């Protein structure tokens, strides 16, 4: 069971990394603002509390990446 949980954790981590990279590219191209993810809901489906916390974490990570890019641009 522990191996299965570790495998699931690794898969979720990989998906989170992919979402962060895709969202960062979309943001840089002006296609959306990360804050929009905080309010994202699938029609007719409840959002679990853990999912809400995870979306908040993703938004925070994207905001930190945006700040880092802006600081690099200002310094460069």
MIRORO-386066 format. One record per residue (C-alpha): residue in one letter; x, y, z. Coordinates in nm, 4 decimals. Layout:
<pagus>
+--------+----------+----------+----------+
! residu !       px !       py !       pz !
+--------+----------+----------+----------+
!      A !        X !        Y !        Z !
...
+--------+----------+----------+----------+
</pagus>
This chain:
<pagus>
+--------+----------+----------+----------+
! residu !       px !       py !       pz !
+--------+----------+----------+----------+
!      X !   0.0000 !   0.0000 !   0.0000 !
!      X !   0.2849 !   0.2408 !   0.0810 !
!      X !   0.4306 !   0.1912 !  -0.2683 !
!      X !   0.0957 !   0.2785 !  -0.4228 !
!      X !   0.0660 !   0.5941 !  -0.2137 !
!      X !   0.4190 !   0.7012 !  -0.3041 !
!      X !   0.3423 !   0.6394 !  -0.6713 !
!      X !   0.0234 !   0.8475 !  -0.6465 !
!      X !   0.2106 !   1.1276 !  -0.4701 !
!      X !   0.4725 !   1.1309 !  -0.7454 !
!      X !   0.2033 !   1.1384 !  -1.0138 !
!      X !   0.0185 !   1.4249 !  -0.8448 !
!      X !   0.3458 !   1.6145 !  -0.8048 !
!      X !   0.4235 !   1.5678 !  -1.1751 !
!      X !   0.0768 !   1.6911 !  -1.2688 !
!      X !   0.1150 !   1.9944 !  -1.0430 !
!      X !   0.4488 !   2.0787 !  -1.2059 !
!      X !   0.2941 !   2.0475 !  -1.5516 !
!      X !   0.0011 !   2.2702 !  -1.4560 !
!      X !   0.2366 !   2.5302 !  -1.3113 !
!      X !   0.4464 !   2.5367 !  -1.6275 !
!      X !   0.1464 !   2.5538 !  -1.8605 !
!      X !  -0.0189 !   2.8239 !  -1.6527 !
!      X !   0.3032 !   3.0274 !  -1.6418 !
!      X !   0.3322 !   3.0132 !  -2.0212 !
!      X !  -0.0315 !   3.1187 !  -2.0594 !
!      X !   0.0196 !   3.4038 !  -1.8136 !
!      X !   0.3351 !   3.5288 !  -1.9855 !
!      X !   0.1443 !   3.5266 !  -2.3146 !
!      X !  -0.1313 !   3.7344 !  -2.1548 !
!      X !  -0.3951 !   3.4641 !  -2.1841 !
!      X !  -0.5088 !   3.4668 !  -1.8206 !
!      X !  -0.4272 !   3.5720 !  -1.4665 !
!      X !  -0.3438 !   3.2976 !  -1.2143 !
!      X !  -0.5929 !   3.4423 !  -0.9668 !
!      X !  -0.8668 !   3.3157 !  -1.1984 !
!      X !  -0.7825 !   2.9622 !  -1.0826 !
!      X !  -0.8927 !   3.0421 !  -0.7254 !
!      X !  -1.2519 !   3.0775 !  -0.8420 !
!      X !  -1.2475 !   2.7907 !  -1.0908 !
!      X !  -1.5342 !   2.5474 !  -1.0413 !
!      X !  -1.6641 !   2.2620 !  -1.2529 !
!      X !  -2.0358 !   2.3208 !  -1.3172 !
!      X !  -2.2536 !   2.1096 !  -1.0906 !
!      X !  -1.9636 !   1.9549 !  -0.8996 !
!      X !  -1.8624 !   2.0252 !  -0.5434 !
!      X !  -1.5035 !   2.1281 !  -0.4822 !
!      X !  -1.3471 !   1.9396 !  -0.1939 !
!      X !  -1.1656 !   2.1411 !   0.0735 !
!      X !  -0.8325 !   1.9786 !  -0.0179 !
!      X !  -0.8838 !   2.0748 !  -0.3815 !
!      X !  -0.9499 !   2.4348 !  -0.2788 !
!      X !  -0.6293 !   2.4396 !  -0.0721 !
!      X !  -0.4353 !   2.2892 !  -0.3625 !
!      X !  -0.5699 !   2.5491 !  -0.6068 !
!      X !  -0.4683 !   2.8193 !  -0.3604 !
!      X !  -0.1193 !   2.6703 !  -0.3414 !
!      X !  -0.0948 !   2.6612 !  -0.7217 !
!      X !  -0.2015 !   3.0260 !  -0.7402 !
!      X !   0.0550 !   3.1209 !  -0.4762 !
!      X !   0.3287 !   2.9375 !  -0.6686 !
!      X !   0.2314 !   3.1140 !  -0.9909 !
!      X !   0.2295 !   3.4516 !  -0.8143 !
!      X !   0.5771 !   3.3836 !  -0.6746 !
!      X !   0.7015 !   3.2908 !  -1.0217 !
!      X !   0.5531 !   3.6109 !  -1.1648 !
!      X !   0.7273 !   3.8176 !  -0.8961 !
!      X !   1.0588 !   3.6439 !  -0.9694 !
!      X !   1.0219 !   3.7158 !  -1.3419 !
!      X !   0.9425 !   4.0801 !  -1.2729 !
!      X !   1.2455 !   4.1158 !  -1.0460 !
!      X !   1.4705 !   3.9589 !  -1.3120 !
!      X !   1.3322 !   4.1968 !  -1.5750 !
!      X !   1.3911 !   4.4978 !  -1.3489 !
!      X !   1.7463 !   4.3866 !  -1.2671 !
!      X !   1.8329 !   4.3008 !  -1.6285 !
+--------+----------+----------+----------+
</pagus>
